[in-house]
Amino acid sequence: MRSTSIYVLLFFIAIVMVVITMVTLRTERKEVLLTDRELTTSSGVCPPFNLYDEDGSIIDPVNGVNADKPYSPKQTCGKCHDYDKITQGFHFQQGKDETATGILTERYQWVSNPGNYGGNWCSPAPLYNYLSPKTNSSAKEMDMTSFTFITNGCATCHPGGGPLEYDREGFRYDKHMEEKGFTAGGNNNFDGDYFQAYWNRSGVIEADCNLCHLPEYDYKTRNDHLAKFNFKWMATAGSGLASVDGSIKDTIDIKVKYNLAKFGPDGKVSMHLVREPRNETCLNCHSKPQWKKRGSSFTEFTDVHIAKGLKCVDCHVSGSMASDPRIKGKEIHQFGKGDDPSGWVRNDLDNTVRTCNDCHTTGYLNAPVAKHAWLPDLHLEKLSCQACHIPQRKVKSALVQVSDVYNPGTKISPPPKYIWTFYDQNMNYWNHYGELTMFT
């Protein structure tokens, strides 16, 4: 009896040792993968630099120069980087630079563009607005405008630029509104870009580089200012460069107070900027959509690549790291994408994402090389890698979505979503929005 107990104890000790070894190897594996890509200075990949306001004037809070103004990502980052080229990326344009065609317009007659801007998913549920045309004769003809596209929630994930900066004729909203003599909150000729808009007070939302390249970026603070219509102050507050008080929406004067600890004696700022966005950055916006599409978000528990320390951008490459000529080039921000049948943005760039072969036949980023010497070539010619390596994918999907019964579920946010009730493939009630909140 005593010897049996000893064997059991030794067995459990062996299991513990195996687990510890696996965790250690996994950690070391991550370090091997990531070390050469983390060689940045304490201030990040960018040396200390000056901030500039939207008029191109230096902001130097140390010496009291323009210390009451928000910084402009376009003017600041644009001193070294090609802002116009970068903002051609579909993350910024979200369909604005394309026209809806073919089956998309046949199914959805109100759609003008293939992306979030002007597309069939133009705003979050339960609103489902359509983008009003540019020219209208009365308010009765209108629904969502370019301004309410932002305020209805779409801008919480939009990085700025594109339709958040320029109207459909290519004019910058705030400057053009002043040139036209439009009134904040006025009818403004029932223009689909300016009807009841406040661009001349709120400013525009320029592409915010730090939103992706600053790991410590504060999305909540940014979006708090979005709700207050403090558009041109969002980047300053979200980056943690300054505290911003006030509200354009509530007509409370805006006050900016820069954090001097982030600046050197010469007035230049040092920021922990990284070349490649972190996974957490991508998932801040993509977690919920991925959960909807594949039944789970990308975590180390649901994806072997994340567990091994890879980044989203290792597969969804862009710029100089890309190999596909459609997206390759210095500072080109067209990220490698797959071919989602429900998505219509930049279909000309479909299947630019890295494939299994790109890594597992070359050993790229220490990927195990799949030789399959025992397998007849016919299999590899006819079957996809996923046919064997992802034989099952458990995804919950709704069979019916209706609004005839008020949703009795919990943890549904925002509250207006209670008007939608979901039923699964067996017509059983399913708290879709509640699970979305809990699991993403």
PLY file of the C-alpha trace (Angstrom):
ply
format ascii 1.0
element vertex 440
property float x
property float y
property float z
element edge 439
property int vertex1
property int vertex2
end_header
0.00 0.00 0.00
2.84 2.30 0.93
4.72 1.57 -2.29
1.56 2.33 -4.30
1.29 5.75 -2.67
4.92 6.47 -3.54
4.30 5.54 -7.19
1.24 7.81 -7.32
3.25 10.66 -5.81
6.07 10.16 -8.30
3.54 10.08 -11.13
2.09 13.46 -10.13
5.58 14.93 -9.72
6.41 13.76 -13.24
3.28 15.44 -14.62
4.16 18.70 -12.88
7.69 18.58 -14.30
6.35 18.00 -17.82
3.98 20.98 -17.51
6.78 23.23 -16.22
9.04 22.13 -19.07
6.35 22.84 -21.68
5.66 26.30 -20.28
9.39 27.08 -20.20
9.90 25.93 -23.78
6.89 27.92 -24.90
8.26 31.06 -23.25
11.69 30.51 -24.79
10.04 29.94 -28.16
8.31 33.30 -27.92
11.58 34.99 -27.02
13.33 33.45 -30.03
10.56 34.59 -32.33
10.29 38.11 -31.04
13.76 39.19 -29.92
14.98 40.50 -33.26
11.80 42.53 -33.74
11.88 44.23 -30.36
15.15 46.09 -30.85
13.85 49.59 -30.17
15.15 52.42 -28.06
13.56 53.26 -24.73
11.54 55.91 -26.56
10.48 53.50 -29.32
11.43 53.39 -32.98
11.19 57.16 -33.36
13.75 59.51 -31.82
12.43 62.48 -29.80
10.44 64.79 -32.07
8.49 68.04 -32.08
4.72 68.17 -32.05
2.91 70.37 -34.58
-0.63 71.71 -34.64
-2.95 71.45 -37.65
-1.59 74.71 -39.07
1.97 73.36 -39.01
3.15 75.42 -36.03
5.39 73.86 -33.38
3.85 72.92 -30.04
6.39 73.32 -27.24
4.64 73.09 -23.86
7.96 73.27 -22.00
8.50 76.81 -23.23
4.82 77.72 -23.46
4.57 77.73 -27.26
1.07 76.82 -28.52
0.63 74.78 -25.36
-3.15 75.19 -25.51
-3.54 73.46 -28.88
-3.99 69.76 -29.71
-1.31 68.17 -31.82
-1.96 67.13 -35.41
-0.91 63.58 -36.39
-0.89 64.65 -40.04
1.46 67.57 -39.47
3.59 65.80 -36.85
4.05 62.31 -38.28
3.86 63.68 -41.80
7.20 65.42 -41.30
8.89 62.04 -41.84
6.18 59.75 -43.20
3.98 59.86 -46.31
0.62 60.59 -44.70
-1.31 60.63 -47.98
0.06 57.26 -49.08
-0.58 55.69 -45.68
-4.19 56.86 -45.53
-5.00 55.23 -48.86
-5.18 51.98 -46.89
-8.61 50.38 -46.62
-8.53 50.63 -42.82
-8.68 54.40 -43.28
-10.90 54.64 -46.35
-13.33 51.85 -45.36
-14.91 51.91 -48.79
-15.00 55.69 -49.35
-12.63 55.45 -52.31
-14.72 52.75 -54.03
-18.16 52.57 -55.61
-20.52 49.72 -54.86
-21.22 47.56 -57.91
-22.68 44.26 -59.03
-24.51 41.93 -56.70
-23.94 44.24 -53.71
-26.06 46.98 -55.25
-28.63 44.45 -56.47
-29.14 43.15 -52.94
-28.88 46.50 -51.16
-30.22 49.31 -53.32
-29.37 51.97 -50.73
-25.65 51.13 -50.67
-23.26 53.65 -52.23
-19.90 52.21 -51.14
-18.73 48.68 -50.34
-17.30 49.34 -46.86
-18.54 50.56 -43.51
-18.81 54.04 -44.97
-21.85 53.94 -47.23
-22.15 50.16 -47.09
-24.84 47.75 -45.97
-23.37 47.69 -42.44
-23.06 51.45 -42.31
-23.69 51.68 -38.58
-23.91 49.33 -35.60
-27.04 47.37 -34.75
-29.81 48.17 -34.13
-29.54 51.38 -36.19
-28.58 50.03 -39.62
-28.72 53.45 -41.25
-27.81 54.16 -44.82
-25.54 56.99 -45.89
-27.52 59.93 -47.27
-26.63 61.10 -50.77
-24.48 64.20 -51.09
-27.34 66.25 -52.57
-30.81 66.33 -50.98
-33.80 68.68 -51.20
-35.13 68.18 -47.67
-34.40 66.49 -44.36
-37.15 63.95 -45.10
-34.93 62.37 -47.72
-32.00 61.98 -45.35
-30.71 59.40 -42.91
-27.08 59.05 -41.81
-24.65 61.80 -42.78
-20.87 61.80 -42.82
-20.99 63.49 -39.41
-23.40 61.00 -37.82
-21.40 58.16 -39.36
-18.83 59.20 -36.77
-21.13 59.97 -33.86
-23.30 56.84 -34.24
-20.37 54.69 -33.19
-18.41 53.82 -36.33
-15.51 56.06 -35.32
-14.81 54.11 -32.12
-12.67 51.76 -34.20
-11.95 53.91 -37.25
-8.32 55.16 -37.03
-9.19 58.46 -38.72
-8.46 59.88 -42.12
-10.57 59.03 -45.17
-14.26 59.84 -44.58
-13.46 61.14 -41.10
-11.28 63.87 -42.56
-12.45 64.66 -46.11
-15.89 65.01 -47.67
-17.07 63.24 -50.81
-15.66 65.99 -53.01
-12.23 65.82 -51.40
-12.50 68.91 -49.19
-11.43 68.87 -45.56
-14.68 69.18 -43.61
-13.79 71.91 -41.11
-12.05 74.20 -43.59
-14.69 73.77 -46.29
-17.53 74.36 -43.83
-16.05 77.74 -42.99
-15.45 78.56 -46.66
-19.08 77.76 -47.50
-20.38 79.79 -44.58
-22.25 76.81 -43.15
-23.62 76.94 -39.61
-22.79 74.47 -36.84
-25.88 72.28 -36.39
-27.66 73.95 -39.31
-29.40 72.48 -42.36
-26.50 73.59 -44.59
-28.32 73.03 -47.90
-29.21 69.50 -46.78
-25.73 68.46 -47.83
-25.12 64.82 -46.90
-21.70 65.75 -45.54
-22.67 68.90 -43.62
-26.34 68.63 -42.59
-26.54 69.45 -38.84
-22.77 68.93 -38.57
-20.32 70.67 -36.24
-17.10 70.27 -38.22
-16.14 73.94 -37.84
-16.12 73.50 -34.06
-15.23 69.83 -33.58
-12.50 69.71 -36.19
-11.86 66.52 -38.14
-10.39 63.18 -37.12
-7.02 62.85 -38.79
-5.43 59.42 -39.09
-4.09 58.71 -35.61
-0.80 56.82 -36.05
-0.46 56.27 -32.31
-3.71 54.34 -32.18
-1.85 51.41 -33.75
1.80 52.19 -33.02
1.61 53.20 -29.35
1.02 50.09 -27.18
-0.09 52.21 -24.23
-2.73 54.07 -26.24
-5.85 54.86 -24.20
-8.84 53.93 -26.38
-11.37 54.67 -23.67
-10.19 58.23 -23.21
-10.12 58.72 -26.97
-13.68 57.50 -27.36
-14.88 59.56 -24.40
-13.83 62.62 -26.37
-15.44 61.19 -29.49
-18.77 61.19 -27.63
-18.19 64.85 -26.76
-17.51 65.78 -30.42
-13.94 66.71 -29.44
-12.66 65.26 -32.70
-9.39 67.09 -33.18
-8.44 66.60 -29.53
-8.92 62.81 -29.56
-5.39 61.93 -30.67
-3.82 64.17 -28.03
-5.90 62.68 -25.22
-5.70 59.07 -26.41
-1.92 59.24 -26.70
-1.64 60.43 -23.11
0.23 63.56 -24.17
-2.15 65.86 -22.36
-5.30 66.00 -20.31
-8.22 67.48 -22.23
-11.26 68.95 -20.52
-14.43 70.36 -22.04
-17.00 69.35 -24.63
-17.92 70.71 -28.04
-21.24 68.86 -27.84
-22.12 70.51 -24.53
-20.57 73.88 -25.50
-17.95 73.69 -22.74
-14.67 75.35 -23.67
-11.81 72.93 -24.32
-8.70 73.17 -22.15
-5.48 71.31 -22.93
-2.78 70.65 -20.35
0.28 68.80 -21.64
2.17 66.33 -19.47
5.59 67.98 -19.28
7.18 64.75 -18.03
6.93 63.42 -21.59
8.96 66.30 -23.02
12.65 67.10 -22.95
14.14 70.55 -22.24
14.12 71.22 -25.99
10.36 70.69 -26.14
10.60 67.40 -28.02
8.49 64.45 -26.94
9.66 60.87 -26.40
7.09 58.15 -26.98
7.20 54.36 -26.87
6.30 53.86 -30.52
6.63 50.44 -32.15
7.00 49.44 -35.77
4.51 46.58 -35.68
1.12 46.87 -33.96
0.58 44.52 -31.04
-2.07 41.80 -31.21
-4.02 43.59 -28.49
-4.15 46.64 -30.73
-5.68 44.72 -33.63
-8.09 42.82 -31.40
-9.32 46.03 -29.81
-11.40 46.42 -32.98
-11.35 42.96 -34.54
-12.16 40.78 -31.53
-15.95 41.03 -31.83
-16.10 40.61 -35.63
-13.82 37.57 -35.41
-16.00 36.05 -32.71
-19.02 36.52 -34.94
-17.33 35.01 -38.00
-15.42 32.07 -36.51
-17.06 31.40 -33.15
-14.12 32.66 -31.10
-11.66 35.49 -31.05
-7.93 34.99 -31.55
-6.25 34.09 -28.26
-3.47 31.73 -27.22
-6.20 29.26 -26.28
-7.95 29.29 -29.66
-5.07 29.76 -32.09
-1.75 27.90 -32.15
0.01 30.79 -33.89
-0.88 33.28 -31.17
0.20 30.69 -28.59
3.62 30.50 -30.25
4.13 34.25 -30.05
3.22 35.33 -33.56
1.58 38.66 -34.30
-1.45 39.42 -36.43
0.80 41.36 -38.80
3.03 38.33 -39.37
0.26 36.98 -41.59
-1.58 40.19 -42.39
1.55 41.83 -43.72
1.87 45.19 -45.43
4.40 47.61 -46.83
8.00 46.51 -47.15
7.28 43.25 -45.29
4.76 42.08 -47.89
5.66 39.80 -50.78
2.53 40.29 -52.89
3.16 43.18 -55.33
-0.40 44.42 -54.82
0.39 45.54 -51.28
4.18 45.72 -51.22
5.99 49.05 -50.95
7.40 51.49 -48.44
4.71 52.76 -46.05
1.86 51.21 -48.03
-0.77 50.39 -45.41
-2.84 47.90 -47.40
-2.75 44.94 -45.04
-2.79 41.42 -46.41
-6.37 40.16 -46.45
-8.23 36.97 -47.21
-11.51 36.58 -49.08
-14.50 37.01 -46.80
-17.65 36.45 -48.89
-19.55 38.88 -46.66
-16.99 41.65 -47.14
-16.69 43.81 -50.25
-13.92 46.27 -49.44
-10.96 46.15 -51.82
-11.84 42.82 -53.39
-8.93 43.47 -55.74
-6.62 42.78 -52.78
-8.19 39.45 -51.80
-5.81 36.64 -50.82
-2.82 38.85 -50.14
-2.52 37.40 -46.62
0.30 34.93 -45.99
-0.65 31.32 -46.69
0.32 28.15 -44.84
2.87 27.42 -47.59
4.58 30.77 -47.12
5.75 29.73 -43.67
5.54 25.95 -43.41
7.55 25.16 -46.53
10.25 27.74 -45.81
10.55 27.77 -42.01
9.79 31.49 -41.90
9.75 32.79 -38.29
10.83 29.34 -37.08
7.69 27.68 -38.40
7.98 23.87 -38.46
8.58 22.74 -42.03
5.85 20.35 -43.15
7.58 17.85 -45.44
4.83 15.22 -45.52
7.22 12.71 -47.08
4.80 9.89 -46.30
1.87 11.55 -48.05
1.21 11.10 -51.80
1.65 14.37 -53.72
-1.91 14.14 -54.96
-3.20 15.04 -51.50
-1.19 18.25 -51.32
-2.24 19.18 -54.84
-5.95 18.70 -54.23
-6.50 19.35 -50.52
-6.01 22.48 -48.48
-3.95 22.39 -45.30
-7.09 23.18 -43.34
-8.83 20.03 -44.59
-6.67 17.97 -42.24
-5.41 20.46 -39.68
-8.75 22.19 -39.01
-11.22 19.35 -39.63
-13.85 20.91 -37.40
-14.75 24.46 -36.57
-17.40 24.88 -33.95
-19.23 28.09 -34.72
-22.50 29.25 -33.23
-24.66 31.03 -35.72
-28.15 32.47 -35.62
-30.87 31.03 -37.81
-33.35 33.82 -37.09
-32.92 37.41 -35.93
-36.17 39.22 -35.20
-37.46 42.24 -33.31
-40.96 41.06 -32.46
-39.96 40.06 -28.91
-37.97 42.21 -26.51
-34.71 40.37 -25.77
-34.77 39.02 -22.18
-31.00 38.41 -22.06
-28.39 39.99 -19.81
-25.14 41.88 -20.41
-26.42 43.36 -23.68
-24.73 46.62 -24.58
-25.70 49.19 -25.67
-29.33 48.96 -24.43
-30.97 49.62 -27.84
-29.76 46.17 -28.92
-32.44 44.64 -26.70
-34.86 45.07 -29.60
-33.13 42.20 -31.44
-33.78 38.61 -30.40
-31.78 35.67 -31.78
-32.61 31.98 -32.25
-30.07 29.27 -33.02
-30.19 26.51 -35.64
-32.73 24.59 -33.54
-34.86 27.70 -32.95
-33.80 27.90 -29.32
-33.34 31.36 -27.82
-29.72 32.49 -27.91
-28.33 35.51 -26.07
-26.05 36.48 -28.94
-25.20 40.01 -27.81
-24.74 38.94 -24.20
-22.19 36.30 -25.17
-20.48 38.79 -27.42
-19.99 41.07 -24.42
-18.81 38.27 -22.13
-16.43 36.47 -24.48
-14.73 39.29 -26.38
0 1
1 2
2 3
3 4
4 5
5 6
6 7
7 8
8 9
9 10
10 11
11 12
12 13
13 14
14 15
15 16
16 17
17 18
18 19
19 20
20 21
21 22
22 23
23 24
24 25
25 26
26 27
27 28
28 29
29 30
30 31
31 32
32 33
33 34
34 35
35 36
36 37
37 38
38 39
39 40
40 41
41 42
42 43
43 44
44 45
45 46
46 47
47 48
48 49
49 50
50 51
51 52
52 53
53 54
54 55
55 56
56 57
57 58
58 59
59 60
60 61
61 62
62 63
63 64
64 65
65 66
66 67
67 68
68 69
69 70
70 71
71 72
72 73
73 74
74 75
75 76
76 77
77 78
78 79
79 80
80 81
81 82
82 83
83 84
84 85
85 86
86 87
87 88
88 89
89 90
90 91
91 92
92 93
93 94
94 95
95 96
96 97
97 98
98 99
99 100
100 101
101 102
102 103
103 104
104 105
105 106
106 107
107 108
108 109
109 110
110 111
111 112
112 113
113 114
114 115
115 116
116 117
117 118
118 119
119 120
120 121
121 122
122 123
123 124
124 125
125 126
126 127
127 128
128 129
129 130
130 131
131 132
132 133
133 134
134 135
135 136
136 137
137 138
138 139
139 140
140 141
141 142
142 143
143 144
144 145
145 146
146 147
147 148
148 149
149 150
150 151
151 152
152 153
153 154
154 155
155 156
156 157
157 158
158 159
159 160
160 161
161 162
162 163
163 164
164 165
165 166
166 167
167 168
168 169
169 170
170 171
171 172
172 173
173 174
174 175
175 176
176 177
177 178
178 179
179 180
180 181
181 182
182 183
183 184
184 185
185 186
186 187
187 188
188 189
189 190
190 191
191 192
192 193
193 194
194 195
195 196
196 197
197 198
198 199
199 200
200 201
201 202
202 203
203 204
204 205
205 206
206 207
207 208
208 209
209 210
210 211
211 212
212 213
213 214
214 215
215 216
216 217
217 218
218 219
219 220
220 221
221 222
222 223
223 224
224 225
225 226
226 227
227 228
228 229
229 230
230 231
231 232
232 233
233 234
234 235
235 236
236 237
237 238
238 239
239 240
240 241
241 242
242 243
243 244
244 245
245 246
246 247
247 248
248 249
249 250
250 251
251 252
252 253
253 254
254 255
255 256
256 257
257 258
258 259
259 260
260 261
261 262
262 263
263 264
264 265
265 266
266 267
267 268
268 269
269 270
270 271
271 272
272 273
273 274
274 275
275 276
276 277
277 278
278 279
279 280
280 281
281 282
282 283
283 284
284 285
285 286
286 287
287 288
288 289
289 290
290 291
291 292
292 293
293 294
294 295
295 296
296 297
297 298
298 299
299 300
300 301
301 302
302 303
303 304
304 305
305 306
306 307
307 308
308 309
309 310
310 311
311 312
312 313
313 314
314 315
315 316
316 317
317 318
318 319
319 320
320 321
321 322
322 323
323 324
324 325
325 326
326 327
327 328
328 329
329 330
330 331
331 332
332 333
333 334
334 335
335 336
336 337
337 338
338 339
339 340
340 341
341 342
342 343
343 344
344 345
345 346
346 347
347 348
348 349
349 350
350 351
351 352
352 353
353 354
354 355
355 356
356 357
357 358
358 359
359 360
360 361
361 362
362 363
363 364
364 365
365 366
366 367
367 368
368 369
369 370
370 371
371 372
372 373
373 374
374 375
375 376
376 377
377 378
378 379
379 380
380 381
381 382
382 383
383 384
384 385
385 386
386 387
387 388
388 389
389 390
390 391
391 392
392 393
393 394
394 395
395 396
396 397
397 398
398 399
399 400
400 401
401 402
402 403
403 404
404 405
405 406
406 407
407 408
408 409
409 410
410 411
411 412
412 413
413 414
414 415
415 416
416 417
417 418
418 419
419 420
420 421
421 422
422 423
423 424
424 425
425 426
426 427
427 428
428 429
429 430
430 431
431 432
432 433
433 434
434 435
435 436
436 437
437 438
438 439
